[in-house]
Amino acid sequence: MNLKRRFDIQFFGGGGSSTQKIQKRDPEPENLTNLRDSLYNAISPSIQLYDPSQWQKAQEISNNALEQQKNLLGGLSGSIGKSSDILDEMMNVVRTGAVPTALTDAANASVMKGLNGSMGSMLNSLGNRGVVNSSITSKGINNLSQNAADAMNANYLNAYNSVINGYAHGLGGAQNNTASLINGANAAGNIPSQAYEGVSAGLMPAFNFWKAWQNSYDNREDYDTVVKQGK
């Protein structure tokens, strides 16, 4: 016997489909709408009154600042080189102990003059007492020579310290000049961004308002769509 089976096509999803939209959230509150409209009305005039030529002025300020920065940085190499030269000369004095002879000669000339005067006075005094050839004379001469040597050593140390201090002062000045160039270059480098920030300041409230509003619109998903199979 042949058996015929009856299939219900609706049981297997036949018979068409339908869609239904389901609201996911309530409409925007009236207070929020009013607040946005109030902000828009307050900001809108600033857009209408904005002068686009300010961007050209900002660009001119930026170009001048960058040119100034370029000039400052151009002098940086020479300033650093000067500091290096001064340091090399100072370290040469430290390593060798060599100081300009003009400094020590001028100071020692007075020592020698004093030594000669003291030597003559001592010899005259001893001669008058008849003891020129005695050990007293040798001792006196030795004392005068030692005093002169001590004075010359002191003069050398003074000259050495004077030279080192002079180099240190010059090095400090050169380093300060280098620091001033760097600070000036940094300050000039900040001017372009400051100029453009100043020009855009009048547009930023409107821009931020638009961005928030645009994002709110783009990300909005007010409904879910539900698809139903069958009748």
C-alpha positions as CSV (number, residue, x, y, z in Angstrom):
1,M,0.0,0.0,0.0
2,N,1.3,3.4,-1.0
3,L,1.4,5.9,1.8
4,K,1.3,9.6,1.0
5,R,2.8,12.0,3.5
6,R,1.6,15.5,3.9
7,F,4.2,18.2,4.6
8,D,3.2,21.5,6.2
9,I,5.4,24.0,4.4
10,Q,4.8,26.6,7.1
11,F,6.4,24.2,9.6
12,F,9.7,24.5,7.7
13,G,9.7,28.3,7.4
14,G,7.7,28.7,4.2
15,G,4.9,31.0,3.6
16,G,6.9,34.4,3.4
17,S,8.3,36.7,6.0
18,S,7.6,40.1,7.7
19,T,9.7,42.7,9.5
20,Q,9.0,44.8,12.5
21,K,10.9,47.8,13.9
22,I,11.2,48.0,17.7
23,Q,12.1,51.3,19.2
24,K,15.2,51.0,21.5
25,R,15.0,54.3,23.4
26,D,12.7,57.1,24.2
27,P,12.7,60.3,22.1
28,E,15.1,63.0,23.0
29,P,14.1,65.0,26.1
30,E,12.7,68.4,25.3
31,N,15.1,70.1,27.8
32,L,18.1,68.6,25.9
33,T,16.7,69.8,22.6
34,N,16.2,73.3,24.0
35,L,19.7,73.4,25.5
36,R,21.3,72.3,22.2
37,D,19.3,75.0,20.3
38,S,20.3,77.6,22.8
39,L,24.0,76.7,22.4
40,Y,23.7,76.7,18.7
41,N,22.1,80.2,18.7
42,A,24.9,81.5,21.0
43,I,27.7,80.0,18.9
44,S,26.4,80.6,15.4
45,P,27.2,84.4,15.3
46,S,30.9,83.8,16.1
47,I,31.1,81.7,12.9
48,Q,29.4,84.4,10.8
49,L,31.8,87.1,12.2
50,Y,35.0,85.1,11.9
51,D,37.6,86.6,9.6
52,P,39.3,84.0,7.5
53,S,42.2,86.4,6.7
54,Q,43.5,85.7,10.2
55,W,44.9,82.5,8.9
56,Q,47.1,84.4,6.5
57,K,48.4,86.6,9.3
58,A,49.1,83.5,11.4
59,Q,51.0,82.0,8.5
60,E,53.1,85.2,8.2
61,I,53.9,85.1,12.0
62,S,54.8,81.5,11.7
63,N,57.1,82.1,8.7
64,N,58.9,84.9,10.5
65,A,59.3,82.9,13.7
66,L,60.8,79.9,11.7
67,E,63.2,82.2,9.9
68,Q,64.3,83.7,13.3
69,Q,64.7,80.2,14.6
70,K,66.8,79.3,11.6
71,N,69.1,82.3,12.2
72,L,69.5,81.4,15.9
73,L,70.3,77.8,15.2
74,G,72.8,79.0,12.6
75,G,74.8,80.8,15.3
76,L,74.7,77.8,17.6
77,S,77.7,76.0,16.0
78,G,80.0,79.0,16.3
79,S,79.0,79.6,19.9
80,I,79.6,75.9,20.9
81,G,83.0,76.1,19.0
82,K,84.0,79.2,21.0
83,S,83.3,77.4,24.3
84,S,85.3,74.4,23.1
85,D,88.3,76.6,22.2
86,I,88.2,78.4,25.5
87,L,88.0,75.1,27.4
88,D,91.0,73.7,25.4
89,E,93.1,76.7,26.2
90,M,92.2,76.6,29.9
91,M,93.0,72.9,30.1
92,N,96.3,73.5,28.4
93,V,97.2,75.9,31.2
94,V,96.1,73.3,33.8
95,R,98.1,70.5,32.1
96,T,101.3,72.5,31.5
97,G,101.2,75.3,34.1
98,A,102.2,77.8,31.4
99,V,101.0,81.3,32.0
100,P,101.7,84.4,29.9
101,T,105.2,85.6,30.9
102,A,104.1,89.2,30.8
103,L,102.1,88.6,33.9
104,T,104.9,87.0,35.9
105,D,107.7,89.4,34.5
106,A,105.8,92.5,35.6
107,A,105.2,91.1,39.1
108,N,108.7,89.7,39.5
109,A,110.4,92.9,38.4
110,S,109.2,94.6,41.6
111,V,110.5,91.6,43.6
112,M,113.9,91.9,42.0
113,K,114.0,95.6,42.6
114,G,113.1,95.0,46.3
115,L,115.7,92.3,46.5
116,N,118.5,94.5,45.1
117,G,117.6,97.3,47.4
118,S,117.6,95.0,50.4
119,M,120.8,93.4,49.4
120,G,122.6,96.7,49.0
121,S,121.3,97.9,52.4
122,M,122.4,94.7,54.1
123,L,125.9,94.8,52.6
124,N,126.4,98.5,53.5
125,S,125.3,97.7,57.1
126,L,127.6,94.7,57.3
127,G,130.5,96.6,55.7
128,N,130.2,99.3,58.2
129,R,130.5,96.7,61.0
130,G,133.4,95.0,59.3
131,V,131.6,91.6,58.8
132,V,131.1,91.5,55.1
133,N,133.0,88.2,54.6
134,S,131.6,86.5,57.6
135,S,128.9,83.7,57.8
136,I,126.5,86.5,58.8
137,T,126.7,87.9,55.3
138,S,126.0,84.5,53.7
139,K,123.0,83.9,56.0
140,G,121.6,87.4,55.2
141,I,122.0,86.8,51.5
142,N,120.3,83.4,51.8
143,N,117.4,84.9,53.7
144,L,116.9,87.6,51.1
145,S,117.1,85.0,48.3
146,Q,114.5,82.8,50.0
147,N,112.2,85.7,50.5
148,A,112.5,86.7,46.9
149,A,111.8,83.1,45.8
150,D,108.8,82.9,48.0
151,A,107.5,86.2,46.5
152,M,108.1,84.9,42.9
153,N,106.2,81.7,43.7
154,A,103.3,83.7,45.1
155,N,103.4,85.9,42.0
156,Y,103.2,82.8,39.8
157,L,100.3,81.3,41.7
158,N,98.5,84.6,41.5
159,A,99.1,84.8,37.8
160,Y,98.0,81.1,37.3
161,N,94.8,81.7,39.3
162,S,94.1,84.9,37.4
163,V,94.5,83.1,34.0
164,I,92.3,80.2,35.1
165,N,89.7,82.5,36.5
166,G,89.8,84.5,33.3
167,Y,89.2,81.4,31.1
168,A,86.5,80.2,33.5
169,H,84.7,83.6,33.2
170,G,85.0,83.6,29.4
171,L,83.8,80.0,29.2
172,G,80.8,80.8,31.4
173,G,80.0,83.8,29.1
174,A,80.2,81.6,26.0
175,Q,78.0,78.9,27.6
176,N,75.5,81.5,28.6
177,N,75.4,82.7,25.0
178,T,74.9,79.2,23.8
179,A,72.0,78.7,26.3
180,S,70.5,82.0,25.1
181,L,70.6,80.9,21.5
182,I,68.9,77.6,22.4
183,N,66.3,79.2,24.5
184,G,65.6,81.8,21.8
185,A,65.3,79.0,19.2
186,N,62.9,77.1,21.4
187,A,60.8,80.2,22.0
188,A,60.7,80.9,18.3
189,G,59.7,77.3,17.5
190,N,56.7,77.7,19.8
191,I,55.4,80.8,18.0
192,P,53.8,79.0,15.0
193,S,51.6,76.7,17.0
194,Q,50.7,79.6,19.3
195,A,49.7,81.8,16.3
196,Y,47.5,79.1,14.8
197,E,46.0,78.3,18.2
198,G,45.1,81.9,18.6
199,V,43.4,82.1,15.2
200,S,41.5,78.9,15.8
201,A,40.4,79.8,19.3
202,G,37.3,81.6,17.9
203,L,36.2,78.5,16.0
204,M,36.9,75.9,18.6
205,P,33.5,76.2,20.5
206,A,31.6,75.8,17.3
207,F,33.9,73.0,16.1
208,N,33.6,71.1,19.4
209,F,29.8,71.6,19.4
210,W,29.6,70.3,15.8
211,K,31.8,67.3,16.5
212,A,29.7,66.2,19.5
213,W,26.5,66.7,17.6
214,Q,27.8,64.8,14.5
215,N,29.1,61.9,16.6
216,S,25.7,61.7,18.4
217,Y,24.0,61.5,15.0
218,D,26.4,59.1,13.4
219,N,26.3,56.7,16.3
220,R,22.5,56.8,16.8
221,E,20.6,53.5,16.6
222,D,17.1,54.2,17.4
223,Y,15.5,51.0,16.3
224,D,16.0,47.2,16.2
225,T,14.7,45.4,13.1
226,V,13.1,42.0,13.8
227,V,12.5,39.6,10.9
228,K,9.7,37.1,11.3
229,Q,9.4,33.9,9.1
230,G,6.0,32.7,8.0
231,K,2.6,34.4,8.2
